[in-house]
Amino acid sequence: MPPRLVITRQLPLAVEARAERGFDAHLNVEDKPLSTAEIVALAAKADALLPCVADPIDKALIDALPASVKIIANFGVGTDHIDLGAAAARGILVTNTPGVLTDATADLTLLLILAALRRAAEGQRLIMDDDWQGWGPTQLMGRSLQGKRLGLLGMGRIGQAVAKRATAFGMKIHYHNRSRLSPNDEGQAIYHDTLESLARHADVLSLHCAATPETRGIINEDILSLLPPGAILINTARGDIVDDDALINGLENGQVSGAGLDVFMGEPNIDPRYRSCKNVFLLPHMGSATLETRTDMGMLALDNLDAFFVGATPPHLVS
Ligand code: DGY
């Protein structure tokens, strides 16, 4: 009998087809978000779970899984929605899908930078609300990327891919990271040994670090107050890194001139005050949402499972 695999959400067709070939796979053809109780019920007699960022795989869920579940192959790179300690305590392995979503996420980061600096949301609203009275020389003037300082918090794969793209737009790269890059990887980028120093030099502050207890809420009032006048904030990492009260106050009082956000604390129930900020460009967590990337993510999750079920170490073991 092939291993029984519960896939919590609909995945690209090619991924589901491969899952059905290699596993006794439960697919979510209606793509209905599942509750903890539903996931636990589906996991009865399952050997593996393939969840995604929208499924809170917390201690209660993990403790309720049957002993047959030996591996959680996450569809995505971030595992902050999974209680890794609880999984380890039950002897359940956790894997992820690094690398394959770097380009798509970096592309979307540039989209947000462009949209926030060029006031795309306000422009689109003018058209959609049928309020556009015609072209005007001072209408919706944004700001150029050329010559602006891009401050990257986190200089892993995605941070570096964003730096490469932003350099092509004429931006100057500054970064803060747990460790400084090698001179070769650093290139012309300027390293800051504190987040405070980075914030002081960032016309655009873009977040590319993992959500951990240490990074929760680190983009707070103090950090936002250090940004140069006219600065914008971009987040394609995780909502938990940003203190929403501080950012919304900053956007309302002009301390922060705009924001491009793809991720939010408590998704999908975002702080409703964001909807009243005219200087924000908001997307529903779609950094990796291309067919190519989501297919690659699914294939990598299945690679991890295949390795595990032939007795090898999964290539992308988190814990
Ligand atoms: C990830 O992989 O962590 C993304 O946020 C999901 O697209």
Boltz pocket constraint, residues with backbone or C-beta under 6 A from the ligand:
constraints:
  - pocket:
      binder: B
      contacts: [[A, 53], [A, 75], [A, 76], [A, 77], [A, 78], [A, 79], [A, 97], [A, 101], [A, 236], [A, 237], [A, 285], [A, 287], [A, 288], [A, 289]]
      max_distance: 6.0
